[in-house]
Amino acid sequence: MRIVQRGHGAEGRDRVTLVPETVDDLWHLSHVLEPGDVVEGDTTRRIQRNDDQMRDTGGEREHLHVTLEVEDVEFARFANRLRVGGVIEDCSMEDQIGLHHTINVETHEELTIEKFLKPDQRDRIEEAAEATDAPDVAIATVEEGEAYVHTVQQYGTDEYVSLTAPTGKGEYAQPRTRLFEELGSALQHVDAEAIIMAGPGFTKRDALDYLSEEYPDVAEKVTTTVDTSAAGDRGVHEVLKRGAVEEVQDQTRIARESELIDELTERMATGEQATYGVEETAEAAEFGAVETLLVVDDRLRTERQDEGDWDRDANEIIETVEQKGGDVVVFSSEFAPGEQLSNLGGVAALLRYRIQ
């Protein structure tokens, strides 16, 4: 995220002009923007001219500069865009004011936001700006007969490709090099500056030796190898848990979320300082017992829009934790730790001490 300008808008609201530079940035913005916010940017709109004094455009799309009061926000992950819908408050064509419109925000397009930024939303924008220069990372997990490539995003990991090539004996067996060849070809097409090679046993080392011979450019990007108990999603989780990605990409949030959710589940299993659920967590916050508050982004957004089912105010919980010296970590709902936290009600806490 590139922050172009900061200032204040109407009624003392924060006013930030920024340029999302990656799909991750669009995802971050989807959790910053809320109904009632104001956004300003360039767009196109299909306009039918009926005035006899003006040329009929036949409903062609025209370029406009609009200011919207936000009603809904949708992160279209697979379309690589953010859809921001609302009512036009101001426009370069006055006859469009008061009508509904949707701005399709794409990467490298400037957008201005006016809203009262909450602390976690401000932090999210700052983290996205700091992460701009972090390297893109891919994780290749390999075991006998199977290989997977995952790309690391700030909203989670995406499986880029899964490969199978039966080895050993039998009529369907193939040379191991067939699997390594397909892996090398896949990694050659991944847009990554660094690659982590992981998996059980010696297969990953054999794969790396093959890449060094046949795909030297790919092999040069391999920064580390990690021993895991399996390939695929399970292997990726182990790589994240051990902090291998953090060593390469300090700004990634995923490894920290994996570590925190593991710490939470371990404490819960042993009856140590941890709690989950909105009532229990809110009570712990009021007692000043929360060391780290864990909350899922989509649940937080839903509660802030008064569309959830919590009996407690989400903002009050966060403010109470921060006022009493606790940390707040907002989890991505797109990644496994966020899914685990969602299953616990969307909010939990690591405590300084147990509450009876």
Backbone hydrogen bonds, N-H to C=O, Kabsch-Sander energy under -0.5 kcal/mol:
donor,donor_aa,acceptor,acceptor_aa,energy
2,R,19,V,-2.3
3,I,1,M,-0.6
4,V,2,R,-0.7
4,V,17,T,-2.4
5,Q,17,T,-1.8
7,G,15,R,-1.8
9,G,13,R,-3.1
12,G,9,G,-1.3
13,R,10,A,-1.9
14,D,115,K,-2.0
15,R,7,G,-2.5
16,V,113,I,-2.5
17,T,5,Q,-2.8
18,L,16,V,-0.5
18,L,111,L,-2.8
19,V,2,R,-2.7
26,L,22,T,-1.3
27,W,23,V,-2.0
28,H,24,D,-2.4
29,L,25,D,-2.3
30,S,26,L,-1.6
31,H,27,W,-0.7
31,H,28,H,-1.4
32,V,29,L,-1.3
33,L,29,L,-2.6
36,G,70,V,-2.7
37,D,34,E,-2.1
38,V,114,E,-2.4
39,V,68,L,-2.1
40,E,112,T,-2.4
41,G,66,V,-2.1
42,D,110,E,-0.5
43,T,64,L,-2.6
45,R,62,E,-2.1
47,I,45,R,-0.6
47,I,60,E,-1.9
49,R,47,I,-0.6
50,N,48,Q,-0.5
54,M,51,D,-1.8
57,T,55,R,-0.6
59,G,47,I,-0.7
62,E,45,R,-2.6
64,L,43,T,-2.9
66,V,41,G,-2.4
66,V,64,L,-0.5
67,T,90,D,-2.8
68,L,39,V,-2.9
69,E,87,V,-2.4
70,V,37,D,-3.0
70,V,68,L,-0.7
71,E,85,G,-3.3
72,D,85,G,-1.8
74,E,83,R,-2.4
76,A,74,E,-0.9
76,A,81,R,-2.1
77,R,75,F,-1.6
79,A,76,A,-1.0
80,N,76,A,-0.7
80,N,77,R,-0.7
81,R,76,A,-1.6
82,L,105,V,-2.8
83,R,74,E,-3.1
84,V,82,L,-0.6
84,V,103,I,-2.6
85,G,72,D,-2.6
85,G,83,R,-0.6
86,G,101,H,-2.3
87,V,69,E,-1.5
88,I,99,L,-3.0
89,E,67,T,-3.5
89,E,87,V,-0.5
90,D,67,T,-1.4
92,S,65,H,-1.3
96,Q,93,M,-2.2
97,I,94,E,-1.7
98,G,88,I,-2.8
99,L,96,Q,-1.8
101,H,86,G,-2.6
103,I,84,V,-2.9
104,N,102,T,-0.6
105,V,82,L,-3.3
105,V,103,I,-1.0
108,H,20,P,-4.0
109,E,106,E,-1.3
111,L,18,L,-2.5
112,T,40,E,-2.6
113,I,16,V,-2.9
114,E,38,V,-3.1
115,K,14,D,-2.2
117,L,115,K,-1.1
122,R,118,K,-2.6
123,D,119,P,-2.4
124,R,120,D,-1.9
125,I,121,Q,-1.9
126,E,122,R,-2.2
127,E,123,D,-2.9
128,A,124,R,-2.2
129,A,125,I,-2.1
130,E,126,E,-2.4
131,A,127,E,-2.0
132,T,129,A,-0.8
133,D,130,E,-0.7
134,A,131,A,-1.6
137,V,152,V,-0.5
138,A,194,A,-2.2
139,I,150,H,-3.2
140,A,138,A,-0.5
140,A,196,I,-3.0
141,T,139,I,-0.6
141,T,148,Y,-2.1
142,V,198,A,-2.6
143,E,146,E,-2.5
146,E,143,E,-2.3
147,A,163,L,-2.2
148,Y,141,T,-2.5
149,V,161,V,-2.4
150,H,139,I,-2.7
151,T,158,D,-2.6
152,V,137,V,-2.6
153,Q,151,T,-0.6
153,Q,156,G,-3.0
156,G,153,Q,-1.0
158,D,151,T,-2.3
160,Y,149,V,-2.8
160,Y,158,D,-0.7
161,V,149,V,-1.5
163,L,147,A,-3.4
165,A,145,G,-2.0
173,A,170,G,-1.3
174,Q,166,P,-3.0
178,R,175,P,-1.7
179,L,175,P,-0.7
179,L,176,R,-0.6
180,F,176,R,-1.9
181,E,177,T,-2.5
182,E,178,R,-1.9
183,L,179,L,-2.3
184,G,180,F,-2.6
185,S,181,E,-2.2
186,A,182,E,-2.1
187,L,183,L,-2.7
188,Q,184,G,-1.7
189,H,185,S,-0.8
189,H,186,A,-1.0
190,V,187,L,-0.7
192,A,190,V,-1.7
193,E,136,D,-1.9
194,A,136,D,-1.7
195,I,221,K,-2.6
196,I,138,A,-2.6
197,M,195,I,-0.5
197,M,224,T,-2.3
198,A,140,A,-3.1
198,A,196,I,-0.5
199,G,226,V,-1.5
203,T,200,P,-0.7
206,D,202,F,-2.3
207,A,203,T,-2.6
208,L,204,K,-2.3
209,D,205,R,-2.3
210,Y,206,D,-2.1
211,L,207,A,-2.5
212,S,208,L,-2.3
213,E,209,D,-1.2
214,E,210,Y,-3.0
215,Y,211,L,-2.3
218,V,215,Y,-0.7
219,A,215,Y,-2.4
220,E,216,P,-1.9
221,K,218,V,-1.4
222,V,218,V,-0.5
222,V,219,A,-1.2
223,T,195,I,-2.1
223,T,221,K,-0.7
224,T,195,I,-0.8
226,V,197,M,-2.2
228,T,199,G,-1.1
234,R,231,A,-0.5
235,G,231,A,-0.6
236,V,232,G,-2.3
237,H,233,D,-2.4
238,E,234,R,-1.8
239,V,235,G,-2.1
240,L,236,V,-2.4
241,K,237,H,-2.6
242,R,238,E,-1.9
243,G,240,L,-1.5
244,A,239,V,-1.7
247,E,243,G,-1.5
248,V,244,A,-0.8
248,V,245,V,-0.8
249,Q,245,V,-3.8
252,T,249,Q,-2.1
257,E,253,R,-1.9
258,S,254,I,-2.3
259,E,255,A,-2.2
260,L,256,R,-2.7
261,I,257,E,-2.6
262,D,258,S,-1.9
263,E,259,E,-2.2
264,L,260,L,-2.5
265,T,261,I,-2.4
266,E,262,D,-2.3
267,R,263,E,-2.2
268,M,264,L,-2.5
269,A,265,T,-2.0
270,T,266,E,-1.4
271,G,267,R,-0.7
271,G,268,M,-0.6
272,E,267,R,-2.3
274,A,272,E,-1.3
275,T,349,A,-2.0
277,G,347,V,-2.5
281,T,277,G,-2.4
282,A,278,V,-2.6
283,E,279,E,-2.2
284,A,280,E,-2.0
285,A,281,T,-2.2
286,E,282,A,-2.1
287,F,283,E,-1.6
288,G,285,A,-1.2
289,A,284,A,-2.5
290,V,284,A,-0.5
291,E,289,A,-0.6
291,E,350,L,-2.5
292,T,350,L,-1.9
293,L,327,D,-3.3
294,L,348,A,-3.0
295,V,329,V,-2.0
296,V,346,G,-2.2
297,D,331,F,-2.7
300,L,296,V,-2.5
301,R,297,D,-2.4
302,T,298,D,-2.2
303,E,299,R,-2.6
304,R,300,L,-2.1
305,Q,301,R,-1.3
306,D,303,E,-1.6
307,E,302,T,-2.4
308,G,302,T,-0.6
317,I,313,D,-1.8
318,I,314,A,-2.1
319,E,315,N,-2.8
320,T,316,E,-2.5
321,V,317,I,-2.3
322,E,318,I,-2.4
323,Q,319,E,-2.6
324,K,320,T,-1.6
325,G,322,E,-1.6
326,G,321,V,-3.0
327,D,291,E,-2.4
329,V,293,L,-3.0
331,F,295,V,-3.1
331,F,329,V,-0.6
335,F,332,S,-1.0
338,G,335,F,-0.7
339,E,335,F,-1.8
340,Q,336,A,-2.5
341,L,337,P,-2.4
342,S,338,G,-2.2
343,N,339,E,-1.7
344,L,341,L,-1.2
345,G,342,S,-1.8
346,G,341,L,-2.4
348,A,294,L,-2.6
349,A,275,T,-2.7
350,L,292,T,-2.5
351,L,273,Q,-1.4
351,L,349,A,-0.5
352,R,289,A,-3.3
356,Q,354,R,-0.5
